[in-house]
Amino acid sequence: MSDRASVRALSPLGTALLVLPCAAVLAVPAFDRVQPMWLGLPFFYWWQMLWVLLASLFTGMVYKIVVPPGSGD
């Protein structure tokens, strides 16, 4: 149980990093178009794929902020 006490609270930066990808993919009218194309993919698809990668990166960053190093997690 002492491991749980060492976990830090979620900061405003952490909250923003978790909310940003959700807001970016839910704002469909902002990116509901075909152009610009990238590698033959319409903008709609590569925008969503980009945010999948960014969301993974942001989640990892928040994990590193919240869970202290050496906690065993």
KAVEN-V479616 format. One record per backbone hydrogen bond with DSSP energy under -0.5 kcal/mol. NH is the residue of the N-H (numbers start at 0). CO is the residue of the C=O. Records with the same first field share a line. If there is no record, write none. Layout:
BEGIN
NH->CO / CO
END
This chain:
BEGIN
4->0
5->1 / 2
6->3
7->65
14->10
15->11
16->12
17->13
18->14
19->15
20->16
21->17
22->18
23->19
24->20
25->21
26->22
27->25
29->26
30->26 / 27
31->27
32->30
37->40
40->37
42->33
43->32
44->41
45->41
46->42
47->43
48->44
49->45
50->46
51->47
52->48
53->49
54->50
55->51
56->52
57->53
58->54
59->55
60->56
61->57
62->58
63->59
64->60
65->61
66->62
67->65
70->67
END
